Amino acid sequence: MLRVPSPAKLNLFLHITGRRADGYHELQTLFQLIDLFDWLSFQQTENLDITIDGLNSVDLEQNLIFKATQLLKPFAKKLTGLKINIEKHIPMGAGLGGGSSNAATTLVVVNQLWQCGLNIEQLAELGVQLGADVPIFVHGKNAWAEGIGERLTWVNLAQKQYIVLKPDCFISTQLLFSQKALTRNQKSSKFCAYQQTPSDFKNNFEPLARSLYKQVDEAMQYLDQFGVAKLTGTGACVFVEVTLDMNVDDILANAPCKAYLVNSLTESPLVQFKVD
């Protein structure tokens, strides 16, 4: 059995810069991988069934892990069944990319188990069908993203720690996008501008999330006491960068909801993964 880590991410900012003719939104964001992991275990079986344990709240056909295996089937030179188990530590609906990361891990691992022979670029291209965030996790690198999130520029980010809070609510991405007050014409920017004044780069969904979900507002008010709190993605999680003057243990202990202390990653452990 193979046991493989599946990392989370933070969006260090998220801007909506326009809307395309097909209805999708153009965006700019900065993806930072962090050391909060789900763990996926893979065991090959002689029958061709695919079973997934540990995520019973999602129907099999709707599970991104299962969908990833179906995308790889046409390329398989050694098709087998799979027993997949997931140990879930990344909260769902949190804006941390757990589902996309799980899908990417499955693409990378099963590509090797089934001897599909696809390279990273091909796997990332398949991954876009599962979600705009999936290619980030397939490549396993931090990136400046544009378009719908599929145009990636790899960047080097300084090593940092973050305090992440998960309010006790589930945010509807569809509801956020439907709000007339959503800023959809943020001026485009550059990574060098972010490097100069990162605190100026916000999340366009943040005011809406705070007004629609009191738990998010409460978490942000709490973290704003210690630094510049930000919302990640279109989920419920908020975070703040750790600084030397913070009493981290005290902040975590008194948080109004589930709290995590996480470290930034320069790359995903998946980058080094090889089936023996």
N, C-alpha and C positions, 0 to 999 in steps of 0.2 A: 504493500500500500504506500502511495506517495502522499505526503502531507505538505501543503504548499501555502505560504502566506499570501494574503490579498490585501494590499494597503488601502487606506483612506486618503482623501485629499482635502485641502482647503482651497477655496477661491479667495485669493488675497484681495481681489476686487472683482466687480462684475458690472460692466456697462452695456446697455442696449444702444446701439449706434444707428439702427435703422430697421426697416421692415422690407422683406423681399416680396416679389410678385406672387410667390407660392405660399405666402403667409408666414413663413419662418422669419425669425428675428435675427438680424446681424448683431453680433456681440464682440466685446473684447473682455478677456479675463486672464488672470495669471494663476496657473495651477501649481500648488505646492503639495507634494506628497508628504505624508506623515506616518509615524510608526504606530498607528492604531490599525490592527490587523484582524480581518476574518481569517479563518484557516479552512482550506478545502482539502479533503482527502479523496484520492482517486484509487479505485480498485477495479482492475479489468476482470470481466467474467466471460464464460464461454458462450452463454446465450447473448442475444443482441439487445436485451432490455437495458434501458437507462433509468436508474432510480436515484432520487435525491432525497436525503434525509437531513433534518435540522432546520428546514424552512417550510413548515407545513401550512403556514398562513398564505402561501402563494400556490395557485394551481400549477401543476407540472408544465402544461403547455404555455403558461404565461411566465414561467421562470426563465430569467435571462441565462442562467447556467444551461438549462435544457436547450434553449434556443441557440446558444453558441455551439452545442454539439451538433445540432441539425444543420447549421451552416457548414460544418466541416465534413459531414458525411459524404458528399460527392467527391471529395478529394482523398478519402481514406484508402490506403493500400493494405491496411491490416485492421479491418473493422472488427471491433469487439463490443461486448456489452460493458457498461460502466456502473459501478456503485459509487456515488458521490455523496460525501457527507460534508456539511458545512457547520463549523463552529462560529456562530455569529457574535461578534463583539462590536462591529460598527453599527450604530443604531440606524434603523430604517427611516426613510423620509426625513433625513437629517441634513441633506446637502453635502454629505461627506463622500458620496460616490460609491457606496458599498455595492450596490447592484451592478454598476458598470465595472467595478474592479473585479467582482466575482466572475462576470462574463469574460473579461480580458484574461484572467488567470486560467479559465477553462479553455479559451482559444489557444493559449500558449502551451498548456500542458497536453491537451488532447491532440493538438497538431503533431506532437512528438509521439504520443502513445499510439496513435493510428497511422503514423508514418505518412502524414499528408504532404510533407515536403514544402509547405508554404513558408515564405520568409516573413520578417516582421512587418514590412510594408503591406504585404498581401493580407496578413492577419488584421492589421489596423483598418484596412479598407473594408474587410468583412465586418469588423466591429462597429463601423459607423451605422450599419443596419440595425444594430441593437441599441445604440445611443450615442449621442455626440461626445460624451466623456470617455467612451470605451477606448479609442485610440491612445489617449494619454496613458492609460494603464497598460496597454499592450506594449508600448515603447518603454514605459517605466521611467520617464524622465520629466523633470519640471519644465513647464512651457508657457510661453505667451501664446494665447489662442485667439483666433479671429474667425470671421465667417459665422457659421452656426456652432463653432467650436472645433471644426475639423482642420483649419489651417494653423499649423503648429510651428512655433519657432523655439528651439531648445534654449534654455537660459540657465545660467549658474546663479543660485540664490544662496545667501549667507546662511550658515547654520543657526537655527533659532529654536526656542521653545515657545509653545502656545498653551494657554488655558482655554479649553473648549467646553462650553455648556450646552447640554441638550434639554431644552424646555420640554415639558410634558404635553406636547401637542403634535399633530401631524398636519403639515402645511400642504395645501392643494396648489401645485404649480399652475394648474389651469386657472384657478381663481385669481392668482397673482397676475398672470398674463392678461386676464380679462378686465382688469381695473383700468378705467379711463385715466386715472392719475399717474399711471406708470410712465416714467420718462423713457421715450423710445428714440430720442434723437440726440443722445449724448455725443459730444464732439469726440472724434477719434483721437487717440493719443499714441505714444511710443513707449517702449520699455524703458528707455533712458529717462523719460519724464517721470515715470513711476519711481525709478531708483533715486531721483532727486528729492521727491516729496511724496513718499508712499501714503502718508496720512491723508492726502488730498483725494485719494482714489477710493471711492465708496462702492457700495452695492446698490444699484438702482431699485432693487426690490425691498430694500431695508425699511423705508418709511411705510410701505404697504404692509409688510409683515408685522411691523410694530403696531400699526393701527388695527389690523384684523385679528391679531393673536396676542392677547395680553401677556401670555407666558413669555413670548419672545421679547416684548417690551420690558418686562420685569428682569429678564436675564441680561439684556443690554444695559439697562440702568445700573445693574449690579456691577458689570464689568467696566462700565464707563468711569467708575470711581478710581480705577487703577490704570487706565490707559485708553486707547482708542478702540472701542468694541466694534466688531464688524459681523455682518451676516455672511455665511458661506453658501454660495449657490442659491437655489430657490427652496432650500430646506429650512429646518427649524434651528439648526445649530448656530451659535454665535461664539466668537473667539476674540482673544486679545493676546498680543505678543508679550512674553515675559521679559521684564527688565530687572536689573540688579537690585533695585530698591523695593521690589515686591516681596511680601511675605507669602510665598506660594502656598505653603501648607495651610495657612489661615484662610486664604482666598478659597481654596478647594473645600475646606471643611465647612465654610459658612455659605457656600453657594446655594441659591434657591432651587436648584435642580441637579440632575446628574452632571458631574464635572470630571474632566479628563485633563491630565498633563501630558502633552505629546511633544515629540521632537520632530523637526523637519528631516526629510531624507534627501540625499543628493541623487539617489536613484532607487528604484524598487528592487527588492530581493529577487523578483521575477527575472530581472535582466540576466542573472547568472544561472538561471534554472536550466538543467539538462537532465534528461532521463538516462539513467545508467544503463 
